[in-house]
Structures are given as structure tokens and as C-alpha cells.
Amino acid sequence: MKEKIVVTNRKARRDYYIDQVFEGGLQLQGSEVKSLREGKADLKGSYAVFLKGELFLQGMHINPYKYSREDYDPLRRRKVLLHKAELHQLEQKTLQKGYALVPLRVYFRRGYAKAELGLGRGKKHYDKRHALKEEQAKKEIDRAIKYKNR
């Protein structure tokens, strides 16, 4: 299964504890697919929201395809296609306090545009600082071991 990753949301794992990951298809217009294949998308500030029992990706920016004749809103809501049981489970989880659905990455698998959504809890400011300190300490240890093994 070869995947072509279009865009990743690097801030998502920094700002949220990701508990579960779900994969869903994206319902796109024709020129949006071509623009995605060129990598002209951005997940910054995007999130998933439930409307009338359906899941939508809000705030994902896809630049208009330069050779397209049709115009569309680059920030329009895009429907995420999941199984009914997964939708129900996600809706129940997001109703709990502190949980949010965050898009982690958008990619192509077998020619279809897919979105990977993470069900996560928001990190507090001090949690982010603590995680950053741990990461820096790990890098220093790895650097010291590498230097010693020279």
C-alpha cells in the first residue's frame, strides 16, 4: 500500500495527546484533487466538526488549481467519509469534555484522498514545556553517546 503524503499537521501532536487515530476518505471537487496532488494544501488551524450526524473537515486550505475554470472557496467544509459505527463512536467521544478531532495528515492511497484524524485531548501549556524539555534531554543524551562512541 503505497501512500503519497500531501500535507501533515506538525502542531497537532505537540498541542494534543492523541488517543486514537481514524482514517477517512475526503469528498472533494475535481480541481481540488488536482491541487492536492500538487501539494497545495495546508492543515494549519483545521479541525473536524459534526453537523447533523456527518463529519466535516473545517479550515483546511486547498489552493485553487491554476488551470481550472471553476472557482471554489479554498476554506470550504469538506465531508469526511467514515463508517456509521466509527462516526457514532467519534461523536460520543467528542461530546466528552476536553476531546477534539484533529486532522493529522492528508494523503493519497490507491488514488483516493484520505484524511487521518486523531482523537485527542488538549495539552496544557506546562505539559508542552515538559515534553519539550524531555525531547531536548533525549537529544543531548544521544549526542553524548554518539560523541563517546567516536
N, C-alpha and C positions, 0 to 999 in steps of 0.2 A: 504494500500500500504506500505509494509514493505521494507525499504531500508537498505542495508548494505554499510556503508560509508567505502571506501577503503583508500582514501587519501584526505586531504584538503590543500589548499594553504592559509596558515595563513597570509602571507605577502601581498596577493592581496588586501584585504580590508584596509590594512594600507597604501599601496602605491597608491591606486586608489579610486576615488569616483565612486562607481558602480551605474549606472543609470538604467540599465535593466539587467535581468537575463534570459538566454535561456538554455534549456535542449536539448541535442542531444545525439544520440547513437554513440558509438565508434566502428569502424571497426577494429577488432583485429584478430590476428592469434590464433590458438588453444592453444599453450603453453603460450601465453601472458595472456589469460583468466585465466588459472590455476595459474599463478604467481600473477595476480591481486587479485584473491580470497584469496591468502595467505597474501596480503597486502604489496607486494614487489614493490611498486611504489613510485615515487617522482615527484611532480609538480614544484619544485623549478626552477625558470628561464624559465618555459614553457610559450608559448603564442600561439595564434591561428592566422593563416595566410590564405589568399585567393590565390589560384592558379587555373587559368583557370575556374573561377566560382565555384570552390569547396572549402570547408573549411577543413583545416588540423590543427592538434594539433602538434606543433613543440616543441621539447625539453623535452617532458615528458619521464622520465626514468622508464622503466619496467625491473626489473632484470630478466635474463633468468631463466626459470623453471628448477630446479635442476635435474628432472627425464626425461627431454625432450631430444630427439635425434637430433632435428633440432636446428640450430643456427640462430639467428636473431640479428639485430642491436638494442640494448636496447633504443637508442635515435631516432629511425626511425620516419618519419612522419606518423601520424595516421589520417585517414579520420574521420571527424565528420559528422554524418548523420542528416540533418535538412530538413524541408520542403522548397521548392523552394522560396516561398514568404519570409520566415524568412531569407534565405540565401541572397536574394536580398536586404532586408531591412538592414541586418548587413553589407553587402558590401558597401552600400551607406553611412552608419554611420561611418564606419572605414576610409572612404576616407576623412572625415572631419578632420580638424587639431585637434590633441590632443586626439582623441579617439583610444582606443585599445581594443582588445578582450582578456580577461584574464581568464584562467581556474580557477574556484573557488574550485571545488571538483570533484572527480570521485567516483562513487558508483554503486551498482547493484540494479536494480529494476525489479522484476519478472524474474530474471535470466539474464537480459541484462545489459551490461556495459553501463553506461551513464556518460556524462560529463556535468557539469554545467558551462556555460560560462557567464562571466559578461562583459557587455559593459561599459567601464569606462574611465574616464579622469584622467590623472596622477596628483598626488598631488605634490605641490612644497615642498621643504624642510621645510619652515616655517609653512606650513599647517600641516605637520606631527607633528612638535613640539607642535603646538597649540592643536591638537587633543589629544596628549599625556598628556598635562597639564590639559585639561578638564577631561580626564579619571582619572587622579590621584586626582583631586579635588573632583570628584564624589565619589571615593573610600574613601577619608578622611571624607566626609560628612556622608556616610553610616556607617563608623566605629564609628564616634562620636554619631550618633543616636543609634546604637547598644549598645554602652557603656552606654549611658544615660538611656536606657530602662532596664538596668540590675537591 
